[in-house]
Structures are given as C-alpha cells and as structure tokens.
Amino acid sequence: MKRLVFGGPSAYSCLGAGRPGTPTEGLIYLYFEGGKKGRHSGIQLAAYNLSWLISGQKTGDGRIPSWVRGQR
C-alpha cells in the first residue's frame, strides 16, 4: 500500500511509533525535511494510524513481502 503524506519536495525522514499506555498509543509518526521552498526548507511531522496507512492505494500484487514478516 502507499499513501502520500506530503506532495512537495522532501529529504531525510524517520519513522516512529507511539508508546503503549499513553495517548500516543497506536499512532505512527513520520518526521521529515520538506517545505514549499524546497526539500531542506522546513521540518514536518505527520501523525497517522495503521488503519489510514493500510487503506491506501494498492501497490504491486498486494502481497506483504516475506521480509516484512521477518522471514527470508
């Protein structure tokens, strides 16, 4: 699946997850460089949940690759 979080130019990114037992539980965070004036012109933080992510547009054959499950 894929989702567009930011439509402009962007650079470095990092993913994080909320902590169990806190108000952030169940959230996924995407921290990245990007802005209207170029990919290094700002810092963005997007927060979303797994339901939003997996309801995105299908990519490939829709199968989860074996490496995602930790299998090889």
Distance bins in CASP14 RR format, pairs under 12 A and 6 or more apart:
PFRMAT RR
TARGET T0000
AUTHOR 0000-0000-0000
RMODE 2
METHOD distances of the structure
MODEL  1
1 50 0 0 0 0 0 1 0 0 0 0 0
1 51 0 0 0 0 0 1 0 0 0 0 0
1 52 0 0 0 0 0 1 0 0 0 0 0
1 53 1 0 0 1 0 0 0 0 0 0 0
1 54 1 0 1 0 0 0 0 0 0 0 0
1 55 1 0 0 1 0 0 0 0 0 0 0
1 56 1 0 1 0 0 0 0 0 0 0 0
1 57 1 0 0 1 0 0 0 0 0 0 0
1 58 1 0 0 1 0 0 0 0 0 0 0
1 59 1 0 0 1 0 0 0 0 0 0 0
1 60 0 0 0 0 1 0 0 0 0 0 0
1 61 0 0 0 0 0 1 0 0 0 0 0
1 62 1 0 0 1 0 0 0 0 0 0 0
1 63 0 0 0 0 0 1 0 0 0 0 0
1 64 0 0 0 0 1 0 0 0 0 0 0
1 68 0 0 0 0 0 1 0 0 0 0 0
2 53 0 0 0 0 1 0 0 0 0 0 0
2 54 0 0 0 0 0 1 0 0 0 0 0
2 55 0 0 0 0 0 1 0 0 0 0 0
2 56 1 0 0 1 0 0 0 0 0 0 0
2 57 1 0 1 0 0 0 0 0 0 0 0
2 58 0 0 0 0 1 0 0 0 0 0 0
2 59 1 0 1 0 0 0 0 0 0 0 0
2 60 0 0 0 0 1 0 0 0 0 0 0
2 62 0 0 0 0 0 1 0 0 0 0 0
3 28 0 0 0 0 0 1 0 0 0 0 0
3 30 0 0 0 0 1 0 0 0 0 0 0
3 46 0 0 0 0 1 0 0 0 0 0 0
3 48 1 0 0 1 0 0 0 0 0 0 0
3 49 0 0 0 0 0 1 0 0 0 0 0
3 50 0 0 0 0 0 1 0 0 0 0 0
3 51 0 0 0 0 0 1 0 0 0 0 0
3 52 1 0 0 1 0 0 0 0 0 0 0
3 53 1 0 1 0 0 0 0 0 0 0 0
3 54 0 0 0 0 1 0 0 0 0 0 0
3 55 0 0 0 0 1 0 0 0 0 0 0
3 56 1 0 1 0 0 0 0 0 0 0 0
3 57 1 0 0 1 0 0 0 0 0 0 0
3 58 0 0 0 0 0 1 0 0 0 0 0
3 59 0 0 0 0 0 1 0 0 0 0 0
4 10 0 0 0 0 0 1 0 0 0 0 0
4 30 0 0 0 0 0 1 0 0 0 0 0
4 46 0 0 0 0 0 1 0 0 0 0 0
4 48 0 0 0 0 0 1 0 0 0 0 0
4 52 0 0 0 0 0 1 0 0 0 0 0
4 53 0 0 0 0 0 1 0 0 0 0 0
4 56 0 0 0 0 1 0 0 0 0 0 0
4 57 0 0 0 0 1 0 0 0 0 0 0
5 13 0 0 0 0 1 0 0 0 0 0 0
5 15 0 0 0 0 0 1 0 0 0 0 0
5 28 0 0 0 0 0 1 0 0 0 0 0
5 29 0 0 0 0 0 1 0 0 0 0 0
5 30 1 0 1 0 0 0 0 0 0 0 0
5 31 0 0 0 0 0 1 0 0 0 0 0
5 32 1 0 0 1 0 0 0 0 0 0 0
5 34 0 0 0 0 0 1 0 0 0 0 0
5 44 0 0 0 0 1 0 0 0 0 0 0
5 45 0 0 0 0 0 1 0 0 0 0 0
5 46 1 0 1 0 0 0 0 0 0 0 0
5 47 0 0 0 0 0 1 0 0 0 0 0
5 48 1 0 0 1 0 0 0 0 0 0 0
5 52 0 0 0 0 0 1 0 0 0 0 0
5 53 0 0 0 0 1 0 0 0 0 0 0
5 56 0 0 0 0 0 1 0 0 0 0 0
6 13 0 0 0 0 1 0 0 0 0 0 0
6 30 0 0 0 0 1 0 0 0 0 0 0
6 31 0 0 0 0 0 1 0 0 0 0 0
6 32 1 0 0 1 0 0 0 0 0 0 0
6 33 0 0 0 0 0 1 0 0 0 0 0
6 34 1 0 0 1 0 0 0 0 0 0 0
6 35 1 0 0 1 0 0 0 0 0 0 0
6 36 0 0 0 0 0 1 0 0 0 0 0
6 38 0 0 0 0 0 1 0 0 0 0 0
6 39 0 0 0 0 0 1 0 0 0 0 0
6 42 0 0 0 0 0 1 0 0 0 0 0
6 43 0 0 0 0 0 1 0 0 0 0 0
6 44 1 0 0 1 0 0 0 0 0 0 0
6 45 0 0 0 0 0 1 0 0 0 0 0
6 46 1 0 0 1 0 0 0 0 0 0 0
6 48 0 0 0 0 0 1 0 0 0 0 0
7 32 0 0 0 0 0 1 0 0 0 0 0
7 34 0 0 0 0 1 0 0 0 0 0 0
7 35 0 0 0 0 1 0 0 0 0 0 0
7 36 0 0 0 0 0 1 0 0 0 0 0
7 38 0 0 0 0 0 1 0 0 0 0 0
7 39 0 0 0 0 0 1 0 0 0 0 0
7 44 0 0 0 0 0 1 0 0 0 0 0
7 46 0 0 0 0 0 1 0 0 0 0 0
8 32 0 0 0 0 0 1 0 0 0 0 0
8 33 0 0 0 0 0 1 0 0 0 0 0
8 34 1 0 0 1 0 0 0 0 0 0 0
8 35 1 0 0 1 0 0 0 0 0 0 0
8 36 1 0 0 1 0 0 0 0 0 0 0
8 37 0 0 0 0 0 1 0 0 0 0 0
8 38 1 0 0 1 0 0 0 0 0 0 0
8 39 1 0 0 1 0 0 0 0 0 0 0
8 41 0 0 0 0 0 1 0 0 0 0 0
8 42 0 0 0 0 0 1 0 0 0 0 0
8 44 0 0 0 0 1 0 0 0 0 0 0
9 32 0 0 0 0 0 1 0 0 0 0 0
9 33 0 0 0 0 1 0 0 0 0 0 0
9 34 1 0 0 1 0 0 0 0 0 0 0
9 35 1 0 0 1 0 0 0 0 0 0 0
9 36 0 0 0 0 1 0 0 0 0 0 0
9 37 0 0 0 0 1 0 0 0 0 0 0
9 38 1 0 1 0 0 0 0 0 0 0 0
9 39 1 0 1 0 0 0 0 0 0 0 0
9 40 0 0 0 0 1 0 0 0 0 0 0
9 41 0 0 0 0 1 0 0 0 0 0 0
9 42 0 0 0 0 0 1 0 0 0 0 0
9 44 0 0 0 0 0 1 0 0 0 0 0
10 30 0 0 0 0 1 0 0 0 0 0 0
10 31 0 0 0 0 0 1 0 0 0 0 0
10 32 1 0 1 0 0 0 0 0 0 0 0
10 33 1 0 0 1 0 0 0 0 0 0 0
10 34 1 0 1 0 0 0 0 0 0 0 0
10 35 1 0 0 1 0 0 0 0 0 0 0
10 36 0 0 0 0 0 1 0 0 0 0 0
10 38 0 0 0 0 1 0 0 0 0 0 0
10 39 1 0 1 0 0 0 0 0 0 0 0
10 40 0 0 0 0 1 0 0 0 0 0 0
10 41 0 0 0 0 0 1 0 0 0 0 0
10 42 0 0 0 0 1 0 0 0 0 0 0
10 43 0 0 0 0 0 1 0 0 0 0 0
10 44 1 0 0 1 0 0 0 0 0 0 0
10 46 0 0 0 0 0 1 0 0 0 0 0
11 31 0 0 0 0 0 1 0 0 0 0 0
11 32 1 0 0 1 0 0 0 0 0 0 0
11 33 1 1 0 0 0 0 0 0 0 0 0
11 34 1 0 0 1 0 0 0 0 0 0 0
11 35 0 0 0 0 1 0 0 0 0 0 0
11 38 0 0 0 0 1 0 0 0 0 0 0
11 39 1 0 1 0 0 0 0 0 0 0 0
11 40 1 0 1 0 0 0 0 0 0 0 0
11 41 0 0 0 0 1 0 0 0 0 0 0
11 42 0 0 0 0 1 0 0 0 0 0 0
11 43 0 0 0 0 0 1 0 0 0 0 0
11 44 0 0 0 0 0 1 0 0 0 0 0
12 30 0 0 0 0 0 1 0 0 0 0 0
12 31 0 0 0 0 1 0 0 0 0 0 0
12 32 1 0 0 1 0 0 0 0 0 0 0
12 33 1 0 1 0 0 0 0 0 0 0 0
12 34 0 0 0 0 1 0 0 0 0 0 0
12 39 0 0 0 0 1 0 0 0 0 0 0
12 40 0 0 0 0 1 0 0 0 0 0 0
12 42 0 0 0 0 0 1 0 0 0 0 0
12 43 0 0 0 0 1 0 0 0 0 0 0
12 44 0 0 0 0 0 1 0 0 0 0 0
13 29 0 0 0 0 0 1 0 0 0 0 0
13 30 1 0 0 1 0 0 0 0 0 0 0
13 31 1 0 0 1 0 0 0 0 0 0 0
13 32 1 1 0 0 0 0 0 0 0 0 0
13 33 1 0 0 1 0 0 0 0 0 0 0
13 34 0 0 0 0 1 0 0 0 0 0 0
13 39 0 0 0 0 0 1 0 0 0 0 0
13 43 0 0 0 0 0 1 0 0 0 0 0
13 44 0 0 0 0 1 0 0 0 0 0 0
13 45 0 0 0 0 0 1 0 0 0 0 0
13 46 0 0 0 0 1 0 0 0 0 0 0
14 28 0 0 0 0 0 1 0 0 0 0 0
14 29 0 0 0 0 1 0 0 0 0 0 0
14 30 1 0 0 1 0 0 0 0 0 0 0
14 31 1 0 1 0 0 0 0 0 0 0 0
14 32 1 0 0 1 0 0 0 0 0 0 0
14 33 0 0 0 0 1 0 0 0 0 0 0
14 43 0 0 0 0 0 1 0 0 0 0 0
14 44 0 0 0 0 0 1 0 0 0 0 0
14 45 0 0 0 0 0 1 0 0 0 0 0
14 46 0 0 0 0 0 1 0 0 0 0 0
15 27 0 0 0 0 0 1 0 0 0 0 0
15 28 1 0 0 1 0 0 0 0 0 0 0
15 29 1 0 0 1 0 0 0 0 0 0 0
15 30 1 0 1 0 0 0 0 0 0 0 0
15 31 1 0 0 1 0 0 0 0 0 0 0
15 32 0 0 0 0 1 0 0 0 0 0 0
15 45 0 0 0 0 0 1 0 0 0 0 0
15 46 0 0 0 0 0 1 0 0 0 0 0
15 47 0 0 0 0 0 1 0 0 0 0 0
15 48 0 0 0 0 0 1 0 0 0 0 0
15 53 0 0 0 0 0 1 0 0 0 0 0
16 24 0 0 0 0 1 0 0 0 0 0 0
16 26 0 0 0 0 0 1 0 0 0 0 0
16 27 0 0 0 0 1 0 0 0 0 0 0
16 28 1 0 0 1 0 0 0 0 0 0 0
16 29 1 0 1 0 0 0 0 0 0 0 0
16 30 1 0 0 1 0 0 0 0 0 0 0
16 31 1 0 0 1 0 0 0 0 0 0 0
16 32 0 0 0 0 0 1 0 0 0 0 0
16 45 0 0 0 0 0 1 0 0 0 0 0
16 46 0 0 0 0 0 1 0 0 0 0 0
16 47 0 0 0 0 1 0 0 0 0 0 0
16 48 0 0 0 0 0 1 0 0 0 0 0
17 24 0 0 0 0 1 0 0 0 0 0 0
17 25 0 0 0 0 1 0 0 0 0 0 0
17 26 1 0 0 1 0 0 0 0 0 0 0
17 27 1 0 0 1 0 0 0 0 0 0 0
17 28 1 0 1 0 0 0 0 0 0 0 0
17 29 1 0 0 1 0 0 0 0 0 0 0
17 30 0 0 0 0 0 1 0 0 0 0 0
17 31 0 0 0 0 0 1 0 0 0 0 0
17 47 0 0 0 0 0 1 0 0 0 0 0
17 48 0 0 0 0 0 1 0 0 0 0 0
17 49 0 0 0 0 0 1 0 0 0 0 0
17 50 0 0 0 0 1 0 0 0 0 0 0
17 53 0 0 0 0 0 1 0 0 0 0 0
18 24 1 1 0 0 0 0 0 0 0 0 0
18 25 1 0 1 0 0 0 0 0 0 0 0
18 26 1 0 1 0 0 0 0 0 0 0 0
18 27 1 0 1 0 0 0 0 0 0 0 0
18 28 1 0 0 1 0 0 0 0 0 0 0
18 29 1 0 0 1 0 0 0 0 0 0 0
18 47 0 0 0 0 1 0 0 0 0 0 0
18 48 0 0 0 0 0 1 0 0 0 0 0
18 49 0 0 0 0 0 1 0 0 0 0 0
18 50 0 0 0 0 0 1 0 0 0 0 0
19 25 1 0 0 1 0 0 0 0 0 0 0
19 26 0 0 0 0 1 0 0 0 0 0 0
19 27 0 0 0 0 1 0 0 0 0 0 0
19 29 0 0 0 0 0 1 0 0 0 0 0
20 26 0 0 0 0 1 0 0 0 0 0 0
20 27 0 0 0 0 0 1 0 0 0 0 0
21 27 0 0 0 0 0 1 0 0 0 0 0
23 47 0 0 0 0 0 1 0 0 0 0 0
24 47 0 0 0 0 1 0 0 0 0 0 0
24 49 0 0 0 0 0 1 0 0 0 0 0
25 49 0 0 0 0 1 0 0 0 0 0 0
25 50 0 0 0 0 0 1 0 0 0 0 0
26 47 0 0 0 0 1 0 0 0 0 0 0
26 48 0 0 0 0 1 0 0 0 0 0 0
26 49 1 0 1 0 0 0 0 0 0 0 0
26 50 1 0 0 1 0 0 0 0 0 0 0
26 51 0 0 0 0 1 0 0 0 0 0 0
26 52 0 0 0 0 0 1 0 0 0 0 0
26 53 0 0 0 0 0 1 0 0 0 0 0
27 45 0 0 0 0 0 1 0 0 0 0 0
27 46 0 0 0 0 0 1 0 0 0 0 0
27 47 1 0 1 0 0 0 0 0 0 0 0
27 48 1 0 0 1 0 0 0 0 0 0 0
27 49 1 0 1 0 0 0 0 0 0 0 0
27 50 0 0 0 0 1 0 0 0 0 0 0
27 51 0 0 0 0 0 1 0 0 0 0 0
27 52 0 0 0 0 0 1 0 0 0 0 0
27 53 0 0 0 0 0 1 0 0 0 0 0
28 45 0 0 0 0 0 1 0 0 0 0 0
28 46 0 0 0 0 1 0 0 0 0 0 0
28 47 1 0 0 1 0 0 0 0 0 0 0
28 48 1 0 1 0 0 0 0 0 0 0 0
28 49 1 0 0 1 0 0 0 0 0 0 0
28 50 1 0 0 1 0 0 0 0 0 0 0
28 51 0 0 0 0 0 1 0 0 0 0 0
28 52 0 0 0 0 1 0 0 0 0 0 0
28 53 1 0 0 1 0 0 0 0 0 0 0
28 54 0 0 0 0 0 1 0 0 0 0 0
29 44 0 0 0 0 0 1 0 0 0 0 0
29 45 1 0 0 1 0 0 0 0 0 0 0
29 46 1 0 0 1 0 0 0 0 0 0 0
29 47 1 0 1 0 0 0 0 0 0 0 0
29 48 0 0 0 0 1 0 0 0 0 0 0
29 49 0 0 0 0 0 1 0 0 0 0 0
29 53 0 0 0 0 0 1 0 0 0 0 0
30 43 0 0 0 0 0 1 0 0 0 0 0
30 44 1 0 0 1 0 0 0 0 0 0 0
30 45 1 0 0 1 0 0 0 0 0 0 0
30 46 1 0 1 0 0 0 0 0 0 0 0
30 47 1 0 0 1 0 0 0 0 0 0 0
30 48 1 0 0 1 0 0 0 0 0 0 0
30 52 0 0 0 0 0 1 0 0 0 0 0
30 53 0 0 0 0 0 1 0 0 0 0 0
31 42 0 0 0 0 0 1 0 0 0 0 0
31 43 1 0 0 1 0 0 0 0 0 0 0
31 44 1 0 0 1 0 0 0 0 0 0 0
31 45 1 0 1 0 0 0 0 0 0 0 0
31 46 0 0 0 0 1 0 0 0 0 0 0
31 47 0 0 0 0 1 0 0 0 0 0 0
32 39 0 0 0 0 1 0 0 0 0 0 0
32 40 0 0 0 0 0 1 0 0 0 0 0
32 41 0 0 0 0 0 1 0 0 0 0 0
32 42 0 0 0 0 1 0 0 0 0 0 0
32 43 1 0 0 1 0 0 0 0 0 0 0
32 44 1 0 1 0 0 0 0 0 0 0 0
32 45 0 0 0 0 1 0 0 0 0 0 0
32 46 1 0 0 1 0 0 0 0 0 0 0
33 39 1 0 1 0 0 0 0 0 0 0 0
33 40 1 0 1 0 0 0 0 0 0 0 0
33 41 0 0 0 0 1 0 0 0 0 0 0
33 42 1 0 0 1 0 0 0 0 0 0 0
33 43 1 0 0 1 0 0 0 0 0 0 0
33 44 1 0 0 1 0 0 0 0 0 0 0
33 45 0 0 0 0 0 1 0 0 0 0 0
34 40 1 0 0 1 0 0 0 0 0 0 0
34 41 1 0 0 1 0 0 0 0 0 0 0
34 42 1 0 1 0 0 0 0 0 0 0 0
34 43 1 0 0 1 0 0 0 0 0 0 0
34 44 1 0 1 0 0 0 0 0 0 0 0
34 45 0 0 0 0 0 1 0 0 0 0 0
34 46 0 0 0 0 0 1 0 0 0 0 0
35 41 1 0 1 0 0 0 0 0 0 0 0
35 42 1 0 1 0 0 0 0 0 0 0 0
35 43 0 0 0 0 1 0 0 0 0 0 0
35 44 1 0 0 1 0 0 0 0 0 0 0
36 42 0 0 0 0 1 0 0 0 0 0 0
36 44 0 0 0 0 0 1 0 0 0 0 0
38 44 0 0 0 0 0 1 0 0 0 0 0
46 52 0 0 0 0 0 1 0 0 0 0 0
46 53 0 0 0 0 0 1 0 0 0 0 0
47 53 0 0 0 0 0 1 0 0 0 0 0
48 54 0 0 0 0 0 1 0 0 0 0 0
48 55 0 0 0 0 0 1 0 0 0 0 0
48 56 0 0 0 0 0 1 0 0 0 0 0
49 55 0 0 0 0 0 1 0 0 0 0 0
50 56 0 0 0 0 0 1 0 0 0 0 0
54 62 0 0 0 0 0 1 0 0 0 0 0
54 64 0 0 0 0 0 1 0 0 0 0 0
56 62 0 0 0 0 0 1 0 0 0 0 0
58 64 0 0 0 0 0 1 0 0 0 0 0
59 65 0 0 0 0 0 1 0 0 0 0 0
62 68 0 0 0 0 0 1 0 0 0 0 0
63 69 0 0 0 0 0 1 0 0 0 0 0
64 70 0 0 0 0 0 1 0 0 0 0 0
64 71 0 0 0 0 0 1 0 0 0 0 0
65 71 0 0 0 0 1 0 0 0 0 0 0
65 72 0 0 0 0 0 1 0 0 0 0 0
66 72 1 0 0 1 0 0 0 0 0 0 0
END
